[in-house]
Amino acid sequence: RTACSYFSEKIRQNDHASINQMEFDGLPALVLTETTEAGTYRTYIYVYNHNLCELFVESQADARPSMGQSIVPMNALDMELSDRGLLTLTFTDTRKISHTRYLYVHTASQKEVS
């Protein structure tokens, strides 16, 4: 339940940002990219060491998954972002129960895999 609320709130808070699906050091990640007067910043949301993590960094910074802040225990995260903005998040909790959440992304997001 905490993870569902977290994803919903992050998407709402960053509706003005670019929201993408990418690989982050080999891990599937949701990446929120925002450009301000101070520069361009990325928020990576991913699972690392059985925890949902968040990392906020300048877009050009050398970022690694170990640098992120743990949000909630979680075993796995899979996601798909359609061209029409439907984000499907499937995560597996520590009890190995899978949960799926569908969110509509209002920004002009792109699906990126690198």
Sine and cosine of phi, psi and omega as CSV:
sin_phi,cos_phi,sin_psi,cos_psi,sin_omega,cos_omega
0.00,0.00,-0.66,0.75,0.03,-1.00
-0.88,0.47,-0.68,0.74,-0.01,-1.00
-0.90,0.43,-0.67,0.75,0.04,-1.00
-0.86,0.52,-0.73,0.68,0.02,-1.00
-0.89,0.45,-0.66,0.75,0.00,-1.00
-0.86,0.51,-0.77,0.63,-0.02,-1.00
-0.89,0.47,-0.71,0.71,0.00,-1.00
-0.86,0.52,-0.71,0.70,-0.02,-1.00
-0.92,0.39,-0.66,0.75,0.01,-1.00
-0.88,0.47,-0.67,0.74,0.01,-1.00
-0.91,0.42,-0.69,0.73,0.02,-1.00
-0.90,0.43,-0.70,0.71,-0.02,-1.00
-0.89,0.45,-0.50,0.86,-0.10,-1.00
-0.93,-0.37,0.51,0.86,-0.03,-1.00
-0.88,0.48,-0.42,0.91,0.01,-1.00
-1.00,0.08,-0.20,0.98,-0.03,-1.00
-1.00,0.03,0.25,-0.97,0.14,-0.99
-0.99,0.16,0.76,-0.65,-0.03,-1.00
-0.89,-0.46,0.86,-0.51,-0.10,-0.99
-0.74,-0.68,0.39,-0.92,0.15,-0.99
-0.98,-0.20,0.83,-0.55,-0.03,-1.00
-0.58,-0.81,0.16,-0.99,0.19,-0.98
-0.99,-0.10,0.68,-0.73,0.01,-1.00
-0.85,-0.52,0.98,-0.19,-0.04,-1.00
0.81,0.59,0.68,0.74,0.04,-1.00
1.00,0.05,-0.05,1.00,-0.01,-1.00
-0.96,-0.27,0.64,-0.77,0.11,-0.99
-0.90,0.43,0.70,-0.72,-0.05,-1.00
-0.58,-0.81,0.52,-0.86,0.20,-0.98
-1.00,-0.09,0.80,-0.59,-0.08,-1.00
-0.85,-0.52,0.84,-0.54,0.03,-1.00
-0.97,-0.25,0.87,-0.49,-0.04,-1.00
-0.91,-0.40,0.79,-0.62,-0.03,-1.00
-0.75,-0.66,0.72,-0.70,0.06,-1.00
-0.94,-0.33,0.80,-0.60,0.04,-1.00
-0.82,-0.57,-0.02,-1.00,0.07,-1.00
-0.88,0.47,-0.49,0.87,-0.03,-1.00
-0.99,0.16,-0.26,0.97,-0.01,-1.00
0.60,-0.80,-0.17,-0.99,0.01,-1.00
-0.95,-0.30,0.73,-0.68,-0.07,-1.00
-0.79,-0.62,0.50,-0.87,0.04,-1.00
-0.83,-0.56,0.64,-0.77,0.17,-0.99
-0.92,-0.39,0.88,-0.47,0.05,-1.00
-0.99,-0.13,0.73,-0.68,0.08,-1.00
-0.83,-0.56,0.84,-0.54,-0.18,-0.98
-0.33,-0.94,0.17,-0.99,0.09,-1.00
-0.96,-0.28,0.77,-0.63,0.00,-1.00
-0.60,-0.80,0.77,-0.64,-0.01,-1.00
0.77,0.63,0.73,0.69,0.05,-1.00
0.89,0.46,0.52,0.85,0.06,-1.00
-0.65,-0.76,0.64,-0.76,0.19,-0.98
-0.96,0.28,0.80,-0.60,-0.07,-1.00
-0.82,-0.57,0.38,-0.92,0.07,-1.00
-0.74,-0.67,0.70,-0.71,0.05,-1.00
-0.72,-0.70,0.83,-0.55,0.03,-1.00
-0.95,-0.32,0.87,-0.49,-0.05,-1.00
-0.58,-0.82,0.33,-0.95,0.17,-0.98
-0.90,0.44,0.62,-0.79,-0.14,-0.99
-0.86,0.51,-0.47,0.88,-0.02,-1.00
-1.00,-0.04,-0.02,1.00,-0.05,-1.00
-0.94,0.33,0.48,-0.88,0.09,-1.00
-0.98,0.20,0.99,-0.16,-0.09,-1.00
-0.96,-0.26,0.63,-0.78,0.05,-1.00
-0.74,-0.67,0.52,-0.85,-0.02,-1.00
-0.83,0.56,-0.54,0.84,-0.03,-1.00
-0.92,0.40,-0.22,0.97,-0.03,-1.00
-0.99,0.10,-0.20,0.98,-0.11,-0.99
-0.97,0.23,0.31,-0.95,0.04,-1.00
-1.00,-0.07,0.76,-0.65,0.02,-1.00
-0.95,0.33,0.74,-0.68,-0.01,-1.00
-0.98,-0.22,-0.80,0.61,-0.05,-1.00
-0.37,-0.93,0.55,-0.84,0.06,-1.00
-0.87,0.50,0.67,-0.74,-0.01,-1.00
-0.30,-0.95,0.64,-0.77,-0.01,-1.00
-1.00,0.04,-0.62,0.78,-0.08,-1.00
-0.44,-0.90,0.40,-0.92,0.04,-1.00
-0.62,-0.79,0.82,-0.58,0.11,-0.99
-0.83,-0.55,0.56,-0.83,-0.03,-1.00
-0.53,-0.85,0.41,-0.91,0.10,-1.00
-0.58,-0.82,0.76,-0.65,0.04,-1.00
-0.90,-0.43,0.91,-0.41,-0.03,-1.00
-0.98,0.20,0.29,-0.96,0.04,-1.00
-0.89,0.45,-0.35,0.94,0.00,-1.00
-1.00,-0.06,0.06,1.00,0.09,-1.00
1.00,-0.05,0.22,0.98,0.07,-1.00
-1.00,0.03,0.88,-0.47,0.02,-1.00
-0.98,-0.19,0.87,-0.49,0.05,-1.00
-0.96,-0.28,0.88,-0.47,0.00,-1.00
-0.92,-0.40,0.82,-0.57,0.08,-1.00
-0.85,-0.53,0.87,-0.49,0.00,-1.00
-0.80,-0.60,0.50,-0.87,-0.01,-1.00
-0.93,-0.37,0.83,-0.55,-0.03,-1.00
-0.99,0.16,-0.01,-1.00,-0.07,-1.00
-0.94,0.34,-0.23,0.97,0.08,-1.00
-1.00,-0.01,0.10,1.00,0.00,-1.00
0.92,0.40,0.51,0.86,0.09,-1.00
-0.98,-0.19,0.79,-0.62,-0.01,-1.00
-1.00,0.02,0.62,-0.79,0.03,-1.00
-0.77,-0.64,0.65,-0.76,0.04,-1.00
-0.86,-0.50,0.68,-0.73,-0.01,-1.00
-0.77,-0.64,0.72,-0.70,0.03,-1.00
-0.93,-0.37,0.80,-0.60,0.02,-1.00
-0.75,-0.66,0.65,-0.76,0.09,-1.00
-1.00,-0.06,0.80,-0.59,-0.01,-1.00
-0.99,-0.13,0.86,-0.52,-0.08,-1.00
-1.00,0.08,-0.17,0.99,-0.03,-1.00
-0.99,0.10,0.16,-0.99,0.07,-1.00
-1.00,0.10,0.94,0.33,-0.06,-1.00
-0.99,0.16,0.32,-0.95,0.05,-1.00
-0.81,-0.59,0.45,-0.89,0.09,-1.00
-0.99,-0.12,0.89,-0.45,-0.02,-1.00
-0.84,-0.55,0.67,-0.74,0.14,-0.99
-0.74,-0.67,0.85,-0.53,0.00,-1.00
-0.72,-0.70,0.00,0.00,0.00,0.00
